[in-house]
Amino acid sequence: MDLKGTGVDVAPWLPQGWPSVLELRQQLSLKYHARAAAAMPRLPMHTSRRLHMDVSKDSNDHAPRRCGQAFISPTSKSHVAYSFLSLFVVIFEITCLPCVLAWDFELTGWLHVIAWGTPIFWTLDIGVNFCTGIFSGGELIMDWRPIAVSYAKNWFAMDFLIALSDWVSLLIGLHSSETIKVVRFTKLGRTIRLVGIIRMVRVIRIVEDIADMWLSEAFRLAGRLGSIFIVIMWAAHFLSCLWFFIGTQRELSDTGATWLDGASVDVEGEHLGFLDAGFLYQYTTSFHWAISQISLGATDSMPSNSSERLVFVFATMMGFLFGSVLVSLLSAGIIDFRISRRDKIVKMRTLRRYLAESNAKSCIARAVTKQVEQRLSIQDKLDERDVHALKLLSRDLLSQLRFGMSKACFEGHPLFRLWIRIDLKCVQRVCDEAISARHFRAKDEVFSAGAEAIAAYAVSQGKFSYTRELATDLDLTDPGIDSMPDAVEARCSLSSEVGTGDWVSEAALWVEWTHVGRLESAADSRMLVIDADLMLRQLLHPAIRMIAREYAVQFHKRLRSAMPPLSSYPSDLVVPRTDYCDLVCAMSQAVQAEIGRQAIAELTAPDGGKMKIETAKLLEEVEAGRSVVVVTGQGLVQRVVPLVVLRLVNSDGALFAKIGRIGDAGCEPSCQLPGAKQDEGETVDETLQRLLASRMSELLADKFELGEGRQACTEVAENESKTLGLRTRYVRTVISAAIKAGQCIDAPTRRCRNTQVGDPPSSPRGRVSVGSNQVLRRFKTPWSGGHSSARRITVRLSVAQTLQCSDFQQRIVWAVPKFRDSEPRAWECYTWLAPEEFDFLKDASGGEPVLASWLSLLVPPEGRAITTECEAIYARPKPAQKTRGTLLHTEPFSDA
C-alpha cells in the first residue's frame, strides 16, 4: 500500500487494505454485547438509575468506614511530616534534658521558650491523636469511637501524665521563691518525658521501611553502623551528665568528698576549682570520662565515694555491653554484605569462564561483561509474585493495594478516570484480573513489529524508545525528503520517546491490532500491562460497559479511516483523531448524556454546598444533546465543540471565506472559513461531505470535487463560555484543499441587468471560472453625495501597508439564502480573499469595523437595501424554486 506521493510502503506483514480491514474485538461486537447484556442480572429500576447517576462512595484509597469523621489519615503526607516533627522534638528534648537536670540551668532566653513550648506541643499532641485514624485488621477506621477507645487503652494515660508533669513543673517553677531555678521536684516530671521516646518507634519504623525500599544493601549497612554510632554517642552524653550530677551532690557522699575535688586546675600558680571553670570545660571533661568507660580506656577522674563508685561500675558494664554488641553487629553486617555479593561474584566468574571456553571475540566479550556488571550492580525490582507476604492479605485489601499502585496511570486516561467515578469496585476488579506490573532493564524489548497485540501498556516509571518500522525505498538522510510531508512524518515516527504517564498500543484494547513498531526500554522502567480480553470480561457495570462499547466503536471507525490524504497511518503510539473529546462528541446522545452527568458532578464543591458554576442550564443542555461536557485526564471539566473547517484555495492562492450575514435585522460581520459542527457518529471525512452537500451545495456546481493533495490539521482553542460559566474547548479540524481544474463557484441563477461600470458574468447559469479575471473583477463603489472621502475607512496593518474599506467593497460576493416560512430572511455572504486580507478581516479590533462597513453597502437580492443609499440590482427568486448562491455588489449612484 503506497502512501500517496511519498513512495513509502506500509509494512509487508500488514494485511492488504490495512487499516480499513481491522475488526473490533469479539467482546465488543454487537452480537456479543447483546448476549452479554442478556446474561447480566437484572437490576431494579431505582438501583440502575443510582448506578448511572451517583458517584461511587468508595472513592478513597483505603475505603475507610465513616460515621463520625476523623480529620487526619495516618498514611497522609501531613501526618508523616508531623510524626517526623514529633521525633525531632523528642530527640531535642532528651538531649537537652540531661544537661538541664545536671547543670540546673536558668530558664531564660531560648530555654524559656522551650519551657513553654514543650507542654503546649504535647498537649496538642493528645488532641491530634484523637483526630488520627487507626488501622484494625488492615482496614483504615476513621470513626470517633473506635479511635478514642484504642487511644485510651494504649497511649493516653502516659501522654496525659507526661503533659501534666510538664505543666505542673512549669507552674511550680513560676510560683516558687526561686523563680529562676528549676526545683528538684519539677525535674522528676521532665524525667518522665524520657518514656515518650517509646511512642516514636512507629516513626523509626517508617524510616527503616523507606531505607529498605530505596537503599541498596551497602547503604543499609552504612546506615545501621551510623545509627549504632549515634546511640553510643548519646549514651556517652547521658553518662557524662549523670557523672557531673553525682559529683555535685556532696550531701549524698559517704566520705564527704567527690570526684570534683580532684578535678581542679592550676593556672599560673593559682588554684582554679572545677566548678569555677566554664560549662564547656565541665562538659568536655565529663564526656571524656564517659567515652573512656564505654571504650574501656584510661581516665583521669576517679570516684571518691560509694555513689560515684556505683556509677563507675555501671558505666564500665555499659562499655563492655556496647563493645560486644558493636563487634557482633559489625560482623553480622559484613557477613550479610558478603553473602549478598557472593551470588554476583559467582555469576560473573561463570560468565567469564563461559566466554573464554566459547572463544568469543574480545570486543564482544568485553561488552557482554560490562553490561552484566552494570545490571548486577542495580538492585532487582520486586514483582508481586516475589512478595509471599501479600498472600496473607484479604482479597479486598489486596485489591485496594493493586488499584493504588495503578491509580496514577488510570487517572491520566480520561476514560478510566470516568470509570473510577462511576464504579470504583469495577475498576478494582480490572486491576485484580487484567493488570500486571512488569519491570524492564535498559535495552529490554517489550514487543516487536508484526507481533499480535493482546495488551495495552501504561508507563508508570522510566522511559522507553519506540521505533516504527516502515518498508520504504526512500533515503531518509536525503535533505530533499523534507519536501514530502508524509515522508517527514514517517521519518519522525521512526524513533519516538515514551515517558511516564504515556499509553502504548491502546488500540489493542478495542480492535484486533498488530504491532507496527518496536518498543524497548531506554532505562530501568516499570510498566502496567492491561490484558485486553481479561479487561473486557470484568466490565460488568451496565453504564461502564455501554460507554466502553461506544468508545470502542468510535475508536474503530476512526482507526479504519486513518490513512492519507486526510490523516497519517496509525501507529502503536498515536491513532489520528482518537482524542477522548473527539470520540465523546461522536457517541450516541444517551452515552454523551451519561458522561456529561458524571462531569457535571465534578463541579460540585467538596463540602457539598454551592456549585462552582450554575449547572442547571448546563445539565439541561447535556440532557437535550445540545452540549457535550467531559472530564479530561488532568481532571478539568470542559465543554467540547468539534468543528470541521474547509480551507478552499483557488489557483491565485485566494481563500474562499464567509464574511458575515445580512438581513432585515442588519448586518453581522464575521470573517471565517466555511465549516460545520461534527454530528453524532460522524468522522471528519463524513462531516466534510455533508458540508459540501448542504451549505456549500448552494455555491458549488453539480458533481463538484476537490482537487488532489488534501491535508488536514487540528487546531484547539479554549475560552470561557459567558452563558454557562464553563471553559469551552473548540476542536477545529482544518481541511486544506484546492479547487479541481475546471470546477467553479456558481453565480446567480438569473441574469442581472448591466451596471454603469461593467457587465456581470455571462457564462452559462451565471457561473464564473475560478481564477479567471472575472472572479477578481472589481466594481466601482461610489459614495453618497459624491463625497467619497467622508466614508473612507483606513486601518493600518503595518508601516508599509494599509487596507481601505473601498478595496473590499469592489469585490464580487456570493450570497446563500437562509429560509424561514419559505421566505429568505437572511443571506450568508461569501467571497474570495487573499490570505493577508483574511487575517486582517478576522481581527476583531482592526478588521471588524472595515467588514461591517463593507456589509452595510451590499444589496440583498430581495430588493430591499440594508442602507437607504443602496438599491437592488437583482430580482428576488421565487421561494418555491431551489435557489443557488447569488451575486451581490453595490449599485453606483449618480452625482445628482
Buried (B, 14 or more C-beta within 10 A) or exposed (E): BEBBBBBBBBBEBBEEEBBEEBEBBEBBBEEBBEEBEEEEEEEEEEEEEEBBEBBBEEEEEBBBEEEEEBBBBBEEEEBBEBBBEBBEBBBEBBEBBBBBBBBBBEBEEEEEEBBEEBBEBBBEBBEBBBBBBBEEEBBBBBBBEBBBEBBEEEBBEBBBBBBBBBBBBBEBBEEBEEEEBBBEEBBEBBEBBBEBBEBBEEBEEBBBEEBEEEBEBEEBBBBBBEBBEEEBBBBBBBBBBBBBBBBBEEEEBEEEBBBBBEBBEEEEEEEEEBEEBEEEBBBEBBBBBBBBBBEEEEBEBEBBBEBBEEBBEEBBEBBEEBBEEBEEBBEEBEEBBEEEEEEEEEEBEEBBEEBEEEEBEEEEBEEBBEEBEEEBEEEEBEEEEEEEEEEEEEEEBBBBBBBEBBBBBBBBBBBBBBBBBBBBBBBBBBBBBBBBBBBBBBEBEBBEBBEEBBBBBBBBBBBBBBBBBBEBEBEBEEEEBEEBBBBBBBBEBBEBEBEBBBBBBBBBBBBBBBBBBBBBBBEBBBBBBBBBEBBBBBBBBBBBBBBBBBBBBBBBBBBBBBBBBBBBBBBBBBBBBBBBBBBBBBBBBEBBBBBBBBBBBBBBEEEEEEEEBEBEEBBEBBBEBEBBBBBBBEEBBBBBBBBBBBBBBBBEEBBBBBBBBBBEEEBBBBBEBBBBEBEBBBBBBBBBEBBBEEBBBBBBBEEBEBBEEBBBEBEEEEEEBEEBBBBBBBBBBBBBBBBEEEBBBBBBBBBBEEBEBEEBBEEEBBBBBBBBEBBBBBBBBBBBEEEEEEBEBEBEBEEEEEBEBBBBBBBBBBBBBEEEEEEBEBBBBBBBBEEEBBBBBBBEEBBBBBBBBBBBBBBBBBEEBBBEBBEBBBBBBEEEEEBBBBBBBBBEBEEE
